[in-house]
Amino acid sequence: MKTLGFMYSCFNEQRAVDYSVQQLRIHYPDSLIYLVSDGGLDFSYLEDIYDNLFVSLEEDTMSDIFKITAGPNGAGPGNFREDYYQNVIKKCALTVLDRLERAIEYCKYPDWMVMMDPDALIRGKLTISDDAKLLGSRINCCSPKGYRDVLASVDGAKILIRWGASPCVFEVKTFLKALKKFREYDGILDKLSYEWYAMCAHDALIPTLFAIVGEEEVFNPDIIECTRDANWRTKTNPLVHQFREYYDK
């Protein structure tokens, strides 16, 4: 049986986070959870409610992302190539990778990690394919040409065409292998972020990391999205995305 660890990245969605963690614990009562508050609320009260849960209060890396502009397919024109926003994108990307690395360590190097947002909901046991290293929705397509050219310059890399790793489910061993190669390619984040602002978003960043070691995101049949499927309540998919009933209006 594969072991699973869980990481949450949160801001101020208290009721949504409370509910999501509560539901997760029904199906995974003993799994370790690493929860990061990105410049938001202090969720440390959850440590008093649940065992095997750690909360880290950290600086806000997200606010400036919402000021970034880009043209069609996430490339120019726009402001994302300006020095200030390039620094914002790269800082956010590196922070996500650092937090995931710490989450993996806290979770005692499980076989797989599940990266959760406050609008993600687990309502059953997950199915982890033996034929995949990274699972996601693959809902997005048409990455920028300049970005694809950067990937093509990396030995053994796949060209990322479709992606959507949110919620993101990945094999830890392959992630760590990809992270090592990513760090060894000096300047690759500079090149990638200059061609595509989406390096600040984990649903594109993580598939990019896996693409660097020749692994493509595989469609995850566990996922169902509330805003794309009106019948999501009556279906049995165990991993729900875009669940915002507990978001404050």
Secondary structure as UniProt FT lines:
FT   STRAND          4..10
FT   HELIX           14..27
FT   STRAND          33..38
FT   HELIX           45..49
FT   STRAND          53..58
FT   HELIX           63..67
FT   HELIX           72..74
FT   TURN            80..81
FT   HELIX           83..106
FT   TURN            107..108
FT   STRAND          112..116
FT   TURN            118..119
FT   STRAND          120..122
FT   TURN            130..131
FT   STRAND          134..136
FT   STRAND          140..141
FT   HELIX           145..152
FT   TURN            155..156
FT   STRAND          162..163
FT   STRAND          168..171
FT   HELIX           172..184
FT   TURN            186..187
FT   HELIX           188..195
FT   HELIX           197..200
FT   HELIX           202..212
FT   TURN            213..214
FT   STRAND          218..219
FT   TURN            221..222
FT   STRAND          223..225
FT   TURN            226..228
FT   TURN            230..231
FT   HELIX           232..234
FT   STRAND          239..241
FT   TURN            245..246
//
